Amino acid sequence: MTIKDYIRRDLLNFKPYHAPLKPYDIKVDANENPFSHHPSVIEKTKIWLDNKDHLTRYPDTDSMELRTKLADFYQVSPQNIICGVGSDQLIEYVTKCFVEPGDNVLVPDPSFSMYGIANALNHGITINYELSDTFEYDENMIVRLCLEHNPKLLFICTPNNPTGSIISNEQVLSILKKVSCPVVLDEAYDEFVEESMVSYIKEYPNLLILRTFSKAFGCAGLRVGYGIGSEDMIEALNICKSPYNLPSISSAIAGFVLEEEDYYMANVSNMNINRELLYEELTQLEWLKAVYPSKANFILIKTSDEDTNQIASY
Ligand SMILES: Cc1ncc(COP(=O)(O)O)c(C=O)c1O
């Protein structure tokens, strides 16, 4: 017998998520933020590191300090917030918490691959709902599919990775009014559009909003994500949370970053301006089959390489 003989049958042909590190001069291919951190963040981090207990002791299992800062920021209670090792971990928690083997989960297509991966690891069945030719969401189709497939979870991503398209708050609301299953609204790139649904978590206890410090706040290496939802929703997710999940250093630096919001949002404005300039330039390139407008910090293009019909995001 080998290890392979013991692996779950359904995982034998499963391809693990792999993003190869290539030797670029400027690396932003995972939609990162290339700007340096605010000097006060670096200064506070150095002081934080001087306290040896900060590294030798386990972190607070509840990440209370960061949750309190986030709660102040969003005008909600810390009980409305859960922190994760990137929002990736919260995608795992939400599937673990709600999906039983054979349950349906609705996922946009094309979109972020982790929804399907987390669902498959959890024995769920992924039902893709397609975006339009120009990658718009069709809220009526989503509601229809919910009624038809009775999913345990509905994922929506806005701005959507990799298309950069968005769903409006009105569209999300019209879905929330008609479906009762947990709705996961992934707002990983929301700072680039500033049209969040956070204020609706009180009205819709089935709404979970996922956000991250990895994109606009330039902390991809720290792996800090958070979910905002009703107290019931957060209590449910806590059932699946591993203890001490968020490293102390990650929550401390995320807190310092939050204190300099204006600086990071100025960088976001800068990126938005440059995205539009890049979009204009790309549309001039004849060898590109299509360049799609984006509301995030990346642009989806379709190359004219007929062999692979490759879609790449820049
Ligand atoms: C739409 C979306 N959601 C979630 C994530 C995960 O972000 P993180 O785990 O770094 O918070 C990403 C990362 O690329 C993403 O594009």
The ligand as a Tripos MOL2 file, in Angstrom:
@<TRIPOS>MOLECULE
LIG
   16    16     1     0     0
SMALL
NO_CHARGES

@<TRIPOS>ATOM
      1 C1        -12.0010   37.5180   -5.5460 C.3       1 LIG1
      2 C2        -10.9690   37.0960   -4.5550 C.ar      1 LIG1
      3 N1        -11.3850   36.6810   -3.3560 N.ar      1 LIG1
      4 C3        -10.5070   36.2840   -2.4250 C.ar      1 LIG1
      5 C4         -9.1530   36.2890   -2.6990 C.ar      1 LIG1
      6 C5         -8.2370   35.7940   -1.6390 C.3       1 LIG1
      7 O1         -7.6070   36.8420   -1.0420 O.3       1 LIG1
      8 P1         -6.7830   36.6410    0.2880 P.3       1 LIG1
      9 O2         -6.8660   35.2000    0.6750 O.co2     1 LIG1
     10 O3         -5.4110   37.0740   -0.0400 O.co2     1 LIG1
     11 O4         -7.4590   37.5220    1.2940 O.co2     1 LIG1
     12 C6         -8.6820   36.7070   -3.9400 C.ar      1 LIG1
     13 C7         -7.2450   36.6860   -4.2400 C.2       1 LIG1
     14 O5         -6.7820   36.8650   -5.3280 O.2       1 LIG1
     15 C8         -9.6180   37.1200   -4.9030 C.ar      1 LIG1
     16 O6         -9.2360   37.5120   -6.1160 O.3       1 LIG1
@<TRIPOS>BOND
     1     1     2 1
     2     2     3 ar
     3     2    15 ar
     4     3     4 ar
     5     4     5 ar
     6     5     6 1
     7     5    12 ar
     8     6     7 1
     9     7     8 1
    10     8     9 2
    11     8    10 1
    12     8    11 1
    13    12    13 1
    14    12    15 ar
    15    13    14 2
    16    15    16 1
@<TRIPOS>SUBSTRUCTURE
     1 LIG1         1 GROUP 0 **** ****
